[in-house]
Amino acid sequence: MNAPKRTIVRDEVPGCPLPDTGAKAAPSEPTEETIEHDKKRRLEMDIKRIQETEELVEIPL
């Protein structure tokens, strides 16, 4: 019975550096972009909920 071949995985290959991923926030720290995205999503959900459940009245100007 033949043993399966194994491939050695290394962090770096000489002459081929890993791409720079940049500084990212820790998973426990939301980025400004995700905070803004969440705010917009909640606003859209609130607007839809109000439109579906509340009776809207036109206000004359």
Biotite code that builds the C-alpha atoms (Angstrom):
import biotite.structure as struc

atoms = struc.array([
    struc.Atom([0.000, 0.000, 0.000], chain_id="A", res_id=1, res_name="MET", atom_name="CA", element="C"),
    struc.Atom([1.405, 3.389, -0.998], chain_id="A", res_id=2, res_name="ASN", atom_name="CA", element="C"),
    struc.Atom([1.487, 6.235, 1.502], chain_id="A", res_id=3, res_name="ALA", atom_name="CA", element="C"),
    struc.Atom([-0.125, 9.502, 0.300], chain_id="A", res_id=4, res_name="PRO", atom_name="CA", element="C"),
    struc.Atom([2.269, 12.175, -0.879], chain_id="A", res_id=5, res_name="LYS", atom_name="CA", element="C"),
    struc.Atom([2.600, 15.188, 1.367], chain_id="A", res_id=6, res_name="ARG", atom_name="CA", element="C"),
    struc.Atom([3.162, 18.741, 0.271], chain_id="A", res_id=7, res_name="THR", atom_name="CA", element="C"),
    struc.Atom([5.249, 20.977, 2.505], chain_id="A", res_id=8, res_name="ILE", atom_name="CA", element="C"),
    struc.Atom([3.684, 24.405, 2.970], chain_id="A", res_id=9, res_name="VAL", atom_name="CA", element="C"),
    struc.Atom([5.953, 27.272, 3.963], chain_id="A", res_id=10, res_name="ARG", atom_name="CA", element="C"),
    struc.Atom([5.193, 30.845, 4.893], chain_id="A", res_id=11, res_name="ASP", atom_name="CA", element="C"),
    struc.Atom([7.663, 32.255, 2.382], chain_id="A", res_id=12, res_name="GLU", atom_name="CA", element="C"),
    struc.Atom([9.164, 31.015, -0.825], chain_id="A", res_id=13, res_name="VAL", atom_name="CA", element="C"),
    struc.Atom([12.545, 32.569, -1.675], chain_id="A", res_id=14, res_name="PRO", atom_name="CA", element="C"),
    struc.Atom([12.059, 35.177, -4.398], chain_id="A", res_id=15, res_name="GLY", atom_name="CA", element="C"),
    struc.Atom([8.282, 35.239, -3.925], chain_id="A", res_id=16, res_name="CYS", atom_name="CA", element="C"),
    struc.Atom([7.326, 37.269, -0.829], chain_id="A", res_id=17, res_name="PRO", atom_name="CA", element="C"),
    struc.Atom([3.835, 37.075, 0.611], chain_id="A", res_id=18, res_name="LEU", atom_name="CA", element="C"),
    struc.Atom([1.562, 39.997, -0.290], chain_id="A", res_id=19, res_name="PRO", atom_name="CA", element="C"),
    struc.Atom([1.313, 42.737, 2.285], chain_id="A", res_id=20, res_name="ASP", atom_name="CA", element="C"),
    struc.Atom([-2.134, 42.528, 3.883], chain_id="A", res_id=21, res_name="THR", atom_name="CA", element="C"),
    struc.Atom([-1.758, 45.915, 5.546], chain_id="A", res_id=22, res_name="GLY", atom_name="CA", element="C"),
    struc.Atom([-2.786, 46.807, 9.059], chain_id="A", res_id=23, res_name="ALA", atom_name="CA", element="C"),
    struc.Atom([-6.243, 45.502, 9.789], chain_id="A", res_id=24, res_name="LYS", atom_name="CA", element="C"),
    struc.Atom([-8.350, 46.018, 12.856], chain_id="A", res_id=25, res_name="ALA", atom_name="CA", element="C"),
    struc.Atom([-8.734, 43.110, 15.219], chain_id="A", res_id=26, res_name="ALA", atom_name="CA", element="C"),
    struc.Atom([-12.016, 41.199, 14.822], chain_id="A", res_id=27, res_name="PRO", atom_name="CA", element="C"),
    struc.Atom([-13.282, 42.765, 18.043], chain_id="A", res_id=28, res_name="SER", atom_name="CA", element="C"),
    struc.Atom([-12.726, 46.284, 16.659], chain_id="A", res_id=29, res_name="GLU", atom_name="CA", element="C"),
    struc.Atom([-15.160, 47.213, 13.871], chain_id="A", res_id=30, res_name="PRO", atom_name="CA", element="C"),
    struc.Atom([-13.720, 49.522, 11.241], chain_id="A", res_id=31, res_name="THR", atom_name="CA", element="C"),
    struc.Atom([-15.259, 52.884, 10.411], chain_id="A", res_id=32, res_name="GLU", atom_name="CA", element="C"),
    struc.Atom([-16.445, 51.414, 7.113], chain_id="A", res_id=33, res_name="GLU", atom_name="CA", element="C"),
    struc.Atom([-18.330, 48.551, 8.788], chain_id="A", res_id=34, res_name="THR", atom_name="CA", element="C"),
    struc.Atom([-19.864, 50.916, 11.332], chain_id="A", res_id=35, res_name="ILE", atom_name="CA", element="C"),
    struc.Atom([-21.173, 53.181, 8.560], chain_id="A", res_id=36, res_name="GLU", atom_name="CA", element="C"),
    struc.Atom([-22.457, 50.173, 6.616], chain_id="A", res_id=37, res_name="HIS", atom_name="CA", element="C"),
    struc.Atom([-24.329, 48.914, 9.697], chain_id="A", res_id=38, res_name="ASP", atom_name="CA", element="C"),
    struc.Atom([-25.840, 52.372, 10.309], chain_id="A", res_id=39, res_name="LYS", atom_name="CA", element="C"),
    struc.Atom([-27.129, 52.561, 6.731], chain_id="A", res_id=40, res_name="LYS", atom_name="CA", element="C"),
    struc.Atom([-28.528, 49.033, 6.895], chain_id="A", res_id=41, res_name="ARG", atom_name="CA", element="C"),
    struc.Atom([-30.366, 49.766, 10.170], chain_id="A", res_id=42, res_name="ARG", atom_name="CA", element="C"),
    struc.Atom([-31.743, 53.025, 8.758], chain_id="A", res_id=43, res_name="LEU", atom_name="CA", element="C"),
    struc.Atom([-33.070, 51.207, 5.684], chain_id="A", res_id=44, res_name="GLU", atom_name="CA", element="C"),
    struc.Atom([-34.649, 48.523, 7.877], chain_id="A", res_id=45, res_name="MET", atom_name="CA", element="C"),
    struc.Atom([-36.257, 51.153, 10.128], chain_id="A", res_id=46, res_name="ASP", atom_name="CA", element="C"),
    struc.Atom([-37.668, 53.055, 7.147], chain_id="A", res_id=47, res_name="ILE", atom_name="CA", element="C"),
    struc.Atom([-39.136, 49.878, 5.637], chain_id="A", res_id=48, res_name="LYS", atom_name="CA", element="C"),
    struc.Atom([-40.637, 48.858, 8.986], chain_id="A", res_id=49, res_name="ARG", atom_name="CA", element="C"),
    struc.Atom([-42.224, 52.280, 9.487], chain_id="A", res_id=50, res_name="ILE", atom_name="CA", element="C"),
    struc.Atom([-43.602, 52.331, 5.937], chain_id="A", res_id=51, res_name="GLN", atom_name="CA", element="C"),
    struc.Atom([-45.144, 48.886, 6.373], chain_id="A", res_id=52, res_name="GLU", atom_name="CA", element="C"),
    struc.Atom([-46.538, 49.227, 9.899], chain_id="A", res_id=53, res_name="THR", atom_name="CA", element="C"),
    struc.Atom([-47.271, 52.889, 10.547], chain_id="A", res_id=54, res_name="GLU", atom_name="CA", element="C"),
    struc.Atom([-49.915, 55.024, 8.957], chain_id="A", res_id=55, res_name="GLU", atom_name="CA", element="C"),
    struc.Atom([-48.114, 57.926, 7.347], chain_id="A", res_id=56, res_name="LEU", atom_name="CA", element="C"),
    struc.Atom([-49.806, 61.318, 7.214], chain_id="A", res_id=57, res_name="VAL", atom_name="CA", element="C"),
    struc.Atom([-48.902, 64.047, 4.741], chain_id="A", res_id=58, res_name="GLU", atom_name="CA", element="C"),
    struc.Atom([-47.975, 67.306, 6.409], chain_id="A", res_id=59, res_name="ILE", atom_name="CA", element="C"),
    struc.Atom([-49.010, 70.404, 4.429], chain_id="A", res_id=60, res_name="PRO", atom_name="CA", element="C"),
    struc.Atom([-46.256, 72.966, 4.123], chain_id="A", res_id=61, res_name="LEU", atom_name="CA", element="C"),
])
